[in-house]
Amino acid sequence: MDNNMKREIILDNYSHPTNKTSDGTEGYIKVNSNSESCIDNIDLYIKIEDNIIKDIKFDGEACAISTASTSIMIKNMIGSTIDEAMSMIENFDNMLNEREYDDTNLNEAIVFDETYKQGNRKTCVTLPYTGIKKVLESYKK
Amino acid sequence: MNRNDFPMLNQNIIYFDNGATTLKPKCVIDAMSDYYTNYSANAHRGDYDISYKVDVAYENARKNVAEFINADREEVVFTSGTTESLNMIVSGFFANLLEPGDEVLITRSEHASNVLPWFRLAKTNGIIIKYIELNDHYEVTMESLLSSFTNRTKVVSLAHATNVVGDVRPIKEIAKFVHANDAFLVVDGAQSVPHMKTDVKYLDCDFLAFSLHKMCGPTGVGVLYGKKELLESLIPTNLGGGMNESFDSIDEVVLKELPLRLEAGTQNIAGVIGASSAIDYLNSIGIDNIHAREVELKNYLVSKLERIDHVNIVNPYGESGIVAFTVDDVFAQDVAYYLNKYHICVRAGNHCAKILKNEIGVKNTVRISLYFYNTKEEIDKLVSLLSDKERIIREMI
């Protein structure tokens, strides 16, 4: 994918983020994710039923990259089982850290395949993954 | 001005984050390197020549700093920075003095270092923290001070210049009022001492804290100034070598005179020597020249930014080199990332003043903080990059 295409996908997800609202989140599990090194600060709301992620919403203040990454993650994860979501998180983490990864189920998240080159943007991209991982891990226990 | 003195400026960067820390001139780097290379021994243990040389350099640095702020030598305590200085003032002096119900006045534009130590004292000692209301320009006026001041007010603790809004407080006038009403005045000088003439006798503040790294010196060196009679009752937070005269048992501990009593353990000798060189350097330019240059650059920057519709300046006023702004529809951090692509260093965020957002109505801003080595050409480049909003959005990722 060329850089213009990537930029377009990121900007589109930033301008029209998926489920960016805290409305109608009664009964959802809420988790805050913020970055120590920058000012991104989002709340994720997750609805899990029968081990399946039924819905995710988010709200807060974050940069374009962080917002887009959250929006893309939400699209990818809704409808997946907890184990599938956990393996998505691991796969994404592998991509960001220059380890082997599977590019078949990344969908739009592939736009971040070169983020490993920019140390200061890695935390932006991983922000939502850090938050949801906490929830999924504690749910499994 | 003096750009050739700064090795960092050879890197083709535009450095606008001087409120966070300043660049270091070669003379400061050389002074520290000289210590490590040629007389790297401990201070206050003058049994041999190079150690004596360290003693002399260390105490000369103290004298140098004292003269810079017109203090007496024994009123200057070296610390690790403004943060440590303020914490020592609060926990070493006021924690022993203030009683439950006593009031401390601060503002919502103070840096975390002048808020959190007081918050803790409120928890442990039951003191009450009150905020002086800021006017429409986010400034402290004598009227607002007077209306917040009660007969329970024991301390007023303020930055001389704040780190987001950059307003300069009328410290001398405040000191006069505070003292007439039997209270103390603590001044956070982190954003003022590097930029304007600071004379503690003229200002008549009781305590002053500042950091050398924000004034061309090395990181890890700060100053705690206190009036001698007050420092005498400041209880050392650290105890150990270098600060005691003798000890035989729990009841027989004799501490040293000021200021050594407040400098336990091996100090940041290289840093202090570098700090002294920084003071020499600033003196060679002249603090009044530095201030005038900054005000000139700030006015230039503000006049240019004001012409851009999508840029909103939080603080067009004020006699300091700090300008905070937002760009319509663009998150502050994204503006910083965009500028970084052009090697322009700015800070985005709340700048450690987390309760200020309620006053200015925006959580996060982009902050330009200038120093004398910045230029109008650098400002022109910044302004030209900010003038096209579509370009910012296109290139911020």
Boltz contact constraints between the chains, C-beta under 6 A:
constraints:
  - contact:
      token1: [A, 7]
      token2: [B, 397]
      max_distance: 6.0
  - contact:
      token1: [A, 10]
      token2: [B, 397]
      max_distance: 6.0
  - contact:
      token1: [A, 38]
      token2: [B, 333]
      max_distance: 6.0
  - contact:
      token1: [A, 39]
      token2: [B, 333]
      max_distance: 6.0
  - contact:
      token1: [A, 39]
      token2: [B, 349]
      max_distance: 6.0
  - contact:
      token1: [A, 39]
      token2: [B, 364]
      max_distance: 6.0
  - contact:
      token1: [A, 63]
      token2: [B, 331]
      max_distance: 6.0
  - contact:
      token1: [A, 63]
      token2: [B, 333]
      max_distance: 6.0
  - contact:
      token1: [A, 63]
      token2: [B, 334]
      max_distance: 6.0
  - contact:
      token1: [A, 64]
      token2: [B, 334]
      max_distance: 6.0
  - contact:
      token1: [A, 64]
      token2: [B, 396]
      max_distance: 6.0
  - contact:
      token1: [A, 64]
      token2: [B, 397]
      max_distance: 6.0
  - contact:
      token1: [A, 65]
      token2: [B, 397]
      max_distance: 6.0
